[in-house]
Amino acid sequence: MSAAGSLSRARARARSGVRAGRARGPGLVVLLALAAALATLAVVAVTGTAPASQAQQVQQIAAGLHCPICKDLSVADSPAPLAQEMRQRIARVLRAGESPDQIRAGFVAAYGDSVLMSPPRQGLAGTAYFLPALVLLAGLIAAGALLRRWLRTPRADPAAADSGPPLSAAQRKAVARAVARLREEEPG
């Protein structure tokens, strides 16, 4: 009777959803985790990153510009008086409400593209971004072509490579006499 009793208890649990609840548990946890992740992403997307202070914006813009006097330093790092004036101009123009892109465009108009720490992505200067990939691609194609040629070229037999053109009858007799003389001169 105990087997029949345990069977009826299992059926009762199945009807009440206890067993079904265990099966839904991992799926429910994953669903809740996904919902939490989406909520977090939505909050970050709506609020965005905290706005940078004006000093941070001046630093970021100045770090993207070459100092016209000392070409190896950015305007942010240069101790030159012109770089200091450029930093002050960036701060003044930011307070006036211009965007960082407008400020960079103003410096490019005044000093040319060479004032930018990284070249623009369009025009002739844009090749700096694409040329390394093209050179790598050309090298891979050349290496593949060479490898293909090496694998297709039949390897020459070393004995056949040393043989040269066929010998005439007179040449064969001369070689046979030379070999015979060498054998006679051999000690032993």
GIWO-V638058 format. One record per residue. N is the residue number from 0. SS is DSSP state (H for helix, E for strand, L for the rest). Layout:
BEGIN
n	ss
N	SS
N	SS
END
This chain:
BEGIN
n	ss
0	L
1	H
2	H
3	H
4	H
5	H
6	H
7	H
8	H
9	H
10	H
11	H
12	H
13	H
14	H
15	H
16	L
17	H
18	H
19	H
20	H
21	H
22	H
23	H
24	H
25	H
26	H
27	H
28	H
29	H
30	H
31	H
32	H
33	H
34	H
35	H
36	H
37	H
38	H
39	H
40	H
41	H
42	H
43	H
44	H
45	H
46	H
47	L
48	L
49	L
50	L
51	L
52	L
53	H
54	H
55	H
56	H
57	H
58	H
59	H
60	H
61	H
62	H
63	L
64	E
65	E
66	L
67	L
68	L
69	L
70	L
71	L
72	L
73	E
74	L
75	L
76	L
77	L
78	L
79	L
80	H
81	H
82	H
83	H
84	H
85	H
86	H
87	H
88	H
89	H
90	H
91	H
92	H
93	H
94	H
95	L
96	L
97	L
98	L
99	H
100	H
101	H
102	H
103	H
104	H
105	H
106	H
107	H
108	H
109	H
110	H
111	L
112	H
113	H
114	H
115	E
116	L
117	L
118	L
119	L
120	L
121	L
122	L
123	H
124	H
125	H
126	H
127	H
128	H
129	H
130	H
131	H
132	H
133	H
134	H
135	H
136	H
137	H
138	H
139	H
140	H
141	H
142	H
143	H
144	H
145	H
146	H
147	H
148	H
149	H
150	H
151	H
152	L
153	L
154	L
155	L
156	L
157	H
158	H
159	H
160	H
161	H
162	H
163	L
164	L
165	L
166	L
167	L
168	H
169	H
170	H
171	H
172	H
173	H
174	H
175	H
176	H
177	H
178	H
179	H
180	H
181	H
182	H
183	H
184	H
185	L
186	L
187	L
END
